[in-house]
Amino acid sequence: MAQLLDGKTLARRLNQGRVRPAAAELSRPPGLAVVLVGSDAASQVYVGKKTRVAERMGFHHRQITRPAETTQDELLAIVRSLNEDAAIDGILVQLPLPKHIDEQTVLDTIEPTKDVDGFHPVNSGLLSQGRARFVACTPKGCMVLLREAGVELSGKDAVVIGRSNIVGRPMAQLLEQANCTVTVCHSRTRGLEEKVRAADVLVVAIGRPRQVPGDWIKPGAVVVDVGINRLDDGTLCGDVDFETAVERAGWITPVPGGVGPMTIAMLMANTLESAQRRQRPPSRGT
Ligand code: NAD
């Protein structure tokens, strides 16, 4: 029976024990702006959670909500004004955006030093070179969860299923930088089962309920399930079949209560870090 990687408890500990006290020491509170365009139900839930936690951390927070008909130019104008706003240290544009808006153009417009989601090409480029500034919150949260549980990664065979810019790709880079040997799988991968069976560390970010059956899991493996899927009965489940996987894995994240709360905790940590950097007097040359 696997031990649980309890993201909910760890996120609370990091938020209350580290972020909140450090935020209180600053001359002005860290400022987080969250921009939501349209009325996607899941996005509304995520944005609500992020602003509630920011409130609890004592952050200055602003939620900017615009209708689905908002034009790309209007959204870019909002982002540019937040780039210039001295009270704002972190800008997050909630994805997905309505189809008529080009997501990449919007993400590219966020000032990289305020890009607390880590999606700007400057930040993903720095990560790929192993000198990260802001790391995308979900993969960063997975790594912190593994580190705090004392999971040894060096030399392990890791499999990441999913290659999105926001989860799979940065996750694979972080695991490689932690000295894992990483295989990235995706929708065109052949022989997925065989690859999963060989994984000491398995991270799944597909977005389909229970795609990975428990009997694929290598006994004792570490399983991080990033997926959040809402079933017809309203309950949430991951991309891994938890009930069977928990019997074989050594460690496993529950859904909910695993990666999700860690993502939000890392958003708070990144915003705090941005505020600390911004409030530090610039170093003087001699
Ligand atoms: P995405 O749709 O951008 O990417 C999905 C990836 O899965 C793609 O790379 C695709 O190639 C791969 N894939 C699809 N079908 C596959 C299959 N049958 N076999 C193997 N690979 C397959 O999704 P994303 O934004 O990376 O998110 C993935 C999941 O993680 C979603 O469920 C999302 O809700 C969840 N998510 C959770 C958090 C969190 O905080 N827990 C944060 C972000 C995303």
Residues whose N, C-alpha, C, O or C-beta is under 5 A from the ligand:
A	BS01	NAD	T138 G162 R163 S164 V167 G168 C185 H186 S187 A205 I206 G207 R208 V226 G227 I228 V259 G260 T263
